[in-house]
Amino acid sequence: MSPAPLATPTPRFALARLIAGQICLHACMAGMRMAAPLLALREGFSALAVGFLLALFALTQVFLALPAGRYVDRHGLKRPVALCVVAAFLGAGLALLFPRFEVLCLSALMTGGATGVASISLQRHVGRAAQGATELKKVFSWLAIGPAVSNFIGPLAAGLLIDHGGFRAAFLFLALLPLATWLWVRHTEELPPLVVQPGAATQQTLDLLREPLMRRLMLVNWLLSSCWDVHTFVVPVLGYERGFSASTIGAILGAFAIAATLVRVVMPVFAARVHEWVVVSAAMLITALLFVLYPFMVSAPAMGLCSVLLGLALGSVQPMIMSTLHQITPPARHGEALGLRLMAINASSVLMPLLFGTAGAVVGVSVVFWSVGLAVGAGARPAWLLRPALPAAPP
């Protein structure tokens, strides 16, 4: 089901303001995700405790995503974002005032949850403002650049401040970033509320999953999200086994992130010429092939090339997934559908590294790569079957 077109498309400057706001809030969480574990390690906590702390950044989003999606459907953009700004500010502020492990855990829950809820609000607003499939692909390509930029800015700024001013200076800076988010977002014009049909209030989330297209989309999204997780987990292990330095391993992972960002920058240019199901299916087949080849790459340049190609493939997917989701979901339930997607992604991010670690210890990390590659390759067929739901792009 296609979203009802609005009177005018989202102005470019308005979209830029939303992206800037997203970057500030997400950078707060990304910086906390780097600074909090470092502080915990400095205080003598174990690697297990640090792993638990990192899991908390995603855990809140697992439980908040669905109710937050329904809340966003009812209240639009500004009220949810304002609450997220307050939560993220308090989360980082508590770490500034009380830099202790238990407080850092609370900060992780608050900043992680705030970032997830705000992303649902922004994605729903941008999706509703777009007119047609081509514009959906364009705006979600631009919006997807925000997290990539913030994942660079947040940790880098926090690291520099820790080195030159200490952890409190870093937490102070991170606490101020959400306030900048509100400065960017507060002048955004709310979209007209949607008229809810009688009986819609009694609908359950499972009603969304009863639709075959939604089930296929969630399966494809989960498989592709697992590919991000397995790449982040396995590359350091393979690099360590091959004797690479930490900077070399970081460069390989950095090449992946840069490629994923660059492909999103150029995708708006080709939005009118590509179809969602074609891009997603091709990305899954390319990813499957690269996962088969990756363990055979024994040199750093070879692994770096695979990382770049994988970043280009996986980086192209999110805008297509988001565009498809907005076309197959009733407009009044866009927020709920986005929450369902976010819940699945974060549940995967919490559970899959544990599964990968166990499997890698038993059968080896190469088998993990090949198994996930086989699964994502098989998922290309459900991705292709999303085609009947999508209208042709306007000329």
HELIX and SHEET records of a PDB file:
HELIX    1   1 ARG A   12  ARG A   42  1                                  31    
HELIX    2   2 ALA A   47  HIS A   75  1                                  29    
HELIX    3   3 LYS A   78  LEU A   97  1                                  20    
HELIX    4   4 PHE A  101  ALA A  129  1                                  29    
HELIX    5   5 GLY A  132  LEU A  143  1                                  12    
HELIX    6   6 ILE A  145  GLY A  165  1                                  21    
HELIX    7   7 PHE A  167  VAL A  185  1                                  19    
HELIX    8   8 ALA A  200  THR A  202  5                                   3    
HELIX    9   9 THR A  205  LEU A  209  1                                   5    
HELIX   10  10 PRO A  212  GLU A  241  1                                  30    
HELIX   11  11 ALA A  246  PHE A  270  1                                  25    
HELIX   12  12 ALA A  271  ARG A  273  5                                   3    
HELIX   13  13 GLU A  276  LEU A  293  1                                  18    
HELIX   14  14 TYR A  294  PHE A  296  5                                   3    
HELIX   15  15 ALA A  300  GLY A  315  1                                  16    
HELIX   16  16 VAL A  317  ILE A  328  1                                  12    
HELIX   17  17 PRO A  331  ARG A  333  5                                   3    
HELIX   18  18 HIS A  334  VAL A  363  1                                  30    
HELIX   19  19 VAL A  365  ALA A  378  1                                  14    
HELIX   20  20 ALA A  380  TRP A  384  1                                   5    
HELIX   21  21 ARG A  387  ALA A  389  5                                   3    
END                                                                             
